[in-house]
Amino acid sequence: MNVGTWLSRSVLAACMLALAAFSASQADAWVLVVAGSVTVAGFTLSGGPRGLVLPAWAVRLSVLGGIAWGALEVFARPGAEDAARAVGLVVAAGICVKAWDRRVPSDWRQVLVLAMVLCASAALHSSDFLVGALVIAFAAALVPAAMLLQLHAGGEAVAAARRAAVPAGRRAPALESPLGAASARGMRRVATVGAVSGIGMSLVVFAVFPRELAGDGGGRGRVSGFRPTIDLWSGGRISQSSRVAMTVRLLDPQDRPGELTMPLRMRGAVLDSYDPAEARWSGSGRFSRIRRFRTEPSGGFEPLSQRAREERSNVWTQEVQMRSLASDRVFSAWMPLAIACDETRIFGLDRRTAELVDIGGGRLGRPGSYRIRMQAFPSAAIVQAVLPSSTPFPAAGDVGFPVPRVGEIAARVLAEQGPENLPTDAEIAEDPSLRRTRARRIAAFFESWLSGGGFRYSTDLSAYRRGEGDDPIVQFLDVHRAGHCELFASAMAALCLASGVEARVVTGFIATEYDGVSDRYVFRESGAHAWVEVRVDEFQWMTFDPSPLAELLAIQQANRTWLDGFRWILDPVEFTWNSRFAGFDARAQAELADRAGEATRAAQAWLAARARDASAQAERFFMQGAVGVAWVASVAGTLAAVGGILAVLAARGRRAASALGARRMGPVARIALARDAGFYLEALLVLDRAGVAKPAWRTPLAHAHELRLRSLDASEAFEAIVRRLYAIRFGGVRPTRGARREADDLVAELRRALADGYTR
């Protein structure tokens, strides 16, 4: 099998891996099926001298058409995720078209560049373990493909140069393949350098490239898993993955495990700020009032306040074991009082919302497990102790929602279907405690209204279109009346805020699956959920979930397959990937940079100390006067002589490299080659003086055959010289002293044969 065949197969493998990575990142199997089939057919049918290839004009027209379509898609959907998808599809189409193009080195390079762009797009769009594995496989396939392309391009370039150098009317001889141990060692060195360089560059890119560009793990077409923000315009179909994100063991105040009678929700992020321009929920002033706590493997629970340390009534414990999810968020079912971890970590507590985050503390990756003590209904004293920055109960006029249309809908629904005898503003002014009654009743009403039969739970948001002045919450309430939990929670929070009731959206996980063998709740990726917390007292927030729970659980249960058992085995691998690689964010980069800085400063200090010692020794030495000066002069003279010798040897090595086609060798290798193959250089001088010099375009063996026209003895002598050269140049043979004498004898025989003229 020749280099061209191996090159075609390796480039095809790289293209298929790039297409598979992009297809996995988009969760669209049709990309791999369609584009992969077209690409395989193109590589198969267009190969060979009579292959079916597209005309050049057709290739250019197809590429321009794909670029035009991609530009229109970008203008129609200017979002970053939509634009990245459009660019990826254009690149995939370009690979399909180039698979049917002609076979020259420039085309191979273009195909590999397109595959690299497509693979990079997949890596930026998704951080899933499958995508990462395909990207790593692509990188492994790219190294041999690039090496084979270099060999193929080099062979084509040499053949073209020889054809151009051949005089008119003459035919260039066939190239001689450099076979032997030296060639094999050279290829191994090239492969090793390529692999090491690729790994090194990958590590550098991995260490410095900001993973935040990949988004929150979402993207168009796949909006699954926990996210610390909510973007209501991120359309597409939510993927209902059955991968286990984490398991939770819940212990009651008597440390007995058990199952609750209601679904267990794990708080991750609190979102109380809505941007109507982007339709995005986020945390206002996130972690502006954060407090840090350090845990040790044997330190037990770290209390979040002194008052929490003394709390003993109704304290529950949750034991969290992460499976595939690696997040900086620390999930808690209720109000956290203390935290413990089997690793040395630093956790941060937002003293306004009770959100917990993993800050790190000098160790890369995310914690694999942690334990939290908590209370479901904490007293006002506990809340004030743990959350001293909690905002006070706002006045009724200070609560609102920035989309006026939502306020109109809330007023209309409350007037037509709302609860009767709601406390009026005058009554609340006389008795402020009635605000709590009003907040509870309004929140319960909106929860019941949204979860009733008038709205439908759906994971498909393809019908939502962003228009000028449109808001997805308004579309959900007035037009579509169907959506997933993020829309239900957003709608309820917006309706409550528009009605003067303080509310916020919470994202996290929900689970009803309980494993009685291990006494643990199982939280799957499809259990990523959003609900609402409503302020019902000065220091109390109550949970409301407007999503139709029965429909939500039915959809999750319908997506269970027999593969779930195998995913359980793969989950720890995915956690390691997400924690150590995909989760290598700006915080981990900063920690790595700090460590590198400390190591660099230590190395600089060591070098400075050694330099000072050397300077002191030199100063003491030269204090000896004339002896020191003479010593320096002798050293300088010796170095100058050695430099002159090395310069002469280097010049001889360059001449040998030029004559032997070894210009890419290093200086030491050139000098060694000039010494070992000096007999061949002497033979070339003999041929030149005899008027039968070897042309640059003719191979040595071909010239030996041409010498038969002058002298058969000269031809045989020069052929023997060439065979010895090949053994040294490509076979890795180091000539002995006897072999050098034999080579000199062959040169002398060549000189005599050319002097005698034609002999038989």
Buried (B, 14 or more C-beta within 10 A) or exposed (E): EEBBEBBBBBBBBBBBBBBBBBBBBBBBEEBBEBBBEBBBBBBBEBBEEEBEBBEEEEBEEBBEEBBEBBEEBBEEBEBEBBBBBBBBBBBBBBBBBBBBBBBEBEBBBBBBEBBBBBBBBBBBBBBBBBBBBBBBBBBBBBBBBBBBBBBBBEBEEEEEEBEEEBEEEEEBBEEEEEEBEBBEEBEEEBEEEBBEEBEEEEEEEEEEBEBEEBBBBBBBBBBBBBBBBBBBBBBBBBBBBBBBBBBBBBBEEEEEBEBEEEBBBBBBBBBBBBEBEEBBBBBEEBBEBBBEBEBEEEEEBBBBBEBBBEBEEBBBBBBBBBBBBBBBBBBBBBBBBBBBBBBBBBBBBBBBBBBBBBBBBEBBBBBBBBBBBBBEEBBEEBBBBBBEEBEEBEEBEEBBBBBEBBBEBBBEBBEEEBEEEBBEEEEBEEEEEBBBBBBBBBBBBBBEBBBEEEBEBBBEBEEBEBEEEBBBBBBBBEEBBBBBBBBBBBBBBBBBBBBBBBBBBBBBBBBBBBEEEEBBBBBBBBBBBBBBBBBBBEBBBBBBBBBBBEBBBEBBEEBEEEEBEEBBEBBBEBBBBBBBBBBBBEBBBEBBEEEEEEEEEEEEEEEEEEEEEEEEEEEEEEEEEEEBEEEEEEEEEEEEEEEEEEEEBBEBBBEBBEBBEBEEBEEEEBBBBBBBBBBBBBBBEBBEEBEBEBBEBBBBBBBBBBBBEBBBBBBBBBBBBBBBBBBBBBBBBEBEEEBBEBBEEBBEBBBBBBEEEEEE
